[in-house]
Amino acid sequence: QVQLVESGGGLVQPGGSLRLSCAASGSIFSTNTMGWYRQALGNQRELVAAITRGGITNYEDSVKGRFTISRDNAKNTVYLQMSSLKPEDTAVYYCFSGVTMTTRVSWGQGTQVTVSS
């Protein structure tokens, strides 16, 4: 079991930047893959970005070139640097951690990101 604690959400103007952090504690084996999903009001949850312990990354098409995912394995922490934010990026962002994307997945409590002028 992994416990995930997120931080860094908030309100930002269009074109601005935010950095989300997610610190994991518990089974290191279950932190092989970490990343972020998001869910906007009325929409399904969608993958934003993921990264393996070895540094392999995967991004949703609409955030490529604007968001950067990274991790500090020594701290079991994953980061999401979000730049050039758009109103359509507004959502609750959920950190996840698992052996794979679908195996022994744990979730954070979610953090609200609102992009608005």
C-alpha positions in Angstrom: 0.0 0.0 0.0 1.2 3.5 -0.9 0.1 6.8 0.6 0.2 9.8 -1.7 0.2 13.4 -0.6 -0.3 16.1 -3.2 0.4 19.8 -3.2 0.7 22.7 -5.5 -2.7 23.3 -7.0 -4.5 26.6 -7.1 -5.8 29.4 -9.3 -3.7 30.8 -12.1 -4.3 33.0 -15.1 -4.2 31.7 -18.6 -0.6 31.4 -19.8 0.6 31.0 -16.3 2.5 28.1 -14.6 2.0 25.8 -11.7 4.0 22.9 -10.3 2.3 20.0 -8.7 4.1 17.6 -6.3 3.2 14.2 -5.0 5.1 12.5 -2.3 4.7 8.7 -1.9 5.3 6.6 1.2 5.0 2.9 1.7 5.9 0.1 -0.7 8.7 1.3 -3.1 7.8 -1.6 -5.4 4.4 0.0 -5.9 6.0 3.3 -7.0 7.5 2.0 -10.2 5.1 4.1 -12.3 3.8 7.4 -11.0 1.9 10.2 -12.6 -1.2 12.3 -12.9 -4.7 12.0 -14.1 -7.2 14.8 -14.2 -11.0 15.1 -14.1 -12.9 18.2 -15.2 -16.4 18.7 -14.1 -18.7 16.5 -16.1 -15.8 14.7 -17.8 -14.2 11.3 -17.4 -10.8 11.0 -15.7 -8.0 11.2 -18.2 -4.3 10.5 -18.0 -2.2 13.6 -18.1 1.3 12.2 -17.8 3.2 9.2 -16.4 6.8 8.4 -15.6 8.5 5.1 -14.7 11.3 4.8 -12.2 13.7 4.5 -15.1 12.5 7.9 -16.5 10.3 6.7 -19.4 7.5 9.3 -19.9 4.1 9.4 -21.5 2.0 12.4 -22.1 -1.6 13.1 -23.2 -1.5 14.9 -26.5 -3.0 18.1 -25.4 -0.3 18.8 -22.8 2.7 17.8 -24.9 5.2 20.7 -25.0 3.5 22.5 -22.1 3.7 20.0 -19.2 6.8 18.2 -18.0 6.7 15.3 -15.6 9.7 14.4 -13.5 10.5 12.4 -10.4 13.0 12.2 -7.6 13.4 8.5 -6.8 15.3 9.1 -3.6 12.4 11.1 -2.3 9.7 9.0 -4.0 8.2 12.2 -5.3 6.8 13.0 -8.7 6.3 16.5 -10.1 4.2 18.0 -12.8 5.4 21.3 -14.1 2.6 23.0 -16.0 3.2 25.9 -18.3 1.2 27.9 -20.8 -1.9 26.9 -18.9 -5.3 27.1 -20.6 -8.8 27.3 -19.2 -9.4 23.8 -20.5 -6.7 22.5 -18.1 -9.0 23.3 -15.3 -9.7 20.1 -13.4 -9.0 18.2 -10.2 -5.6 16.6 -10.7 -5.0 13.2 -9.1 -1.6 11.7 -8.4 -1.3 7.9 -8.9 1.4 5.3 -8.2 1.6 1.7 -9.1 3.7 -1.3 -10.2 2.3 -0.5 -13.6 -0.4 1.8 -14.9 -3.0 -0.9 -13.9 -1.4 -3.0 -11.2 -1.6 -2.1 -7.5 -2.5 1.4 -8.2 -2.9 3.9 -5.3 -4.4 7.4 -5.6 -3.9 10.8 -4.0 -6.8 12.9 -2.7 -6.7 15.2 -5.6 -5.8 18.9 -6.0 -7.8 21.6 -7.8 -6.2 23.5 -10.6 -8.2 26.4 -11.9 -7.1 28.4 -15.0 -9.1 31.6 -15.2 -8.7 35.3 -15.6 
